[in-house]
Amino acid sequence: MNTIVETKPGFVKIDMNIVRNIHKDSFKQAIVKSFVQLGASTNIKIIAEGIETKEELKTLIRLGVYAGQGYYFQDPRASFLIYQKALFPPFPDTISKLRITETTIPVITLLVP
């Protein structure tokens, strides 16, 4: 919270550990709702990462999250992994086991229907 106070960001990303199965967990929903309310009063947009299911997406939209990203929208790009292997050839086994995502994976704006 100190970092938020000091930097006054325009965006805050909700970790995928909170997003995972949020539709089944009222405590997680309360946390995200609190962040959305904080964001509304401080002009901070809330982004959810790691959205993997339709149920998670629907819950996040209902809670008022501004945007989201994750496997539900698009898998990480294989081309980025190719670049990683080319740039770091001594570690191909380690890199191939990582879930590497390209930083340009689109953030999808979540619109309330």
N, C-alpha and C positions, 0 to 999 in steps of 0.2 A: 504494500500500500504506500510505503514511503516513496517508491519510485514513481508511482502514479501522481502523487502530490507534487513531487519535485519536477517532473518532466511535463506534466499536463498534456498527455498524448491526445492525438486526434482519434486514435484507434486502440482498442484493447482486445487481445485475442484470448478466447476461452480455450483452455487446454483440452485436448481430446479425451483425457481421463475423466473430465467432468461431462463431456458430451456423450461418452459411451453409455448407452442404455438410459439416457436421461428421461425417456418416456416412462420408465419403470421406477424412477427414484424421485420422490417428492422433495427430498433434501437438496439434491442437485438442481432441481427446478427452482427451488427457493433461492439458491445461490445465484443462478443465472438471472432470475427475475430481479434480484437486488442489483446486479451489475447493469442490467438494462435500465433500471430506474436511476441509478447513479449516472449512467451515460446520458440519459435524457436531460438531467439537470445540469450537466457539466459539458455538454456538447461533445461527448466521446461516443464514437460508433463502436458497437460490440460485434466482434467477429468470432464465430465458432469454428474450430478446426477439427478435422477428423470425423466428419459426418459420414456415416457408412450405411444408414438405413433410412427408409422413408419415414418410419416412426420417429426417429431422432429429428429429422428435418421438420416434420409437422409440429413437434413439440417446441423446437427452437423458434419457428415462425410464430406460433401461438404466444410464446414468451416475449416476442418483440425483438429478437436478435436481428441486427442490421444485415449481416452477411455471413457466408460460411464457405468452407471448402472441405474436400474430402473425397474418398473413393466413391461415394454416392454420385458425385458429379463427374469425376474423371480420375482414372488411375494415374499414378506418377509416370512421367514420360520415360520410356526406355532409352531415348536418345541421350538423356542426361547421364545415365549409367554408362553408356558407351564412352562419353567424354571422361568420366571419372576413371574408368579402367585405362584409358589412353594416357591420362595425366599422371596416374599413380600405378605404373606397372608392377612395382615390387609387392603390391598388396592385393592382387586380384581376388584371392580367396576371401579375404576379409571384406572387401568392398562388395563382392557379389552377395554376401549374406546380409548387407545393410538394406534397409528400406529407404532408399535415397529418393527425395522428391525434388523436382525442379522448382526453383524459386519463382518461376513465372506461371505456375499453375494458377488458373484464374480463381479469384475470389468471387463467389456468386452472391449477388444481393438477394436477400430473402424478402419477398413481398407478401404481406398479409392479404389473403384472398378477399 
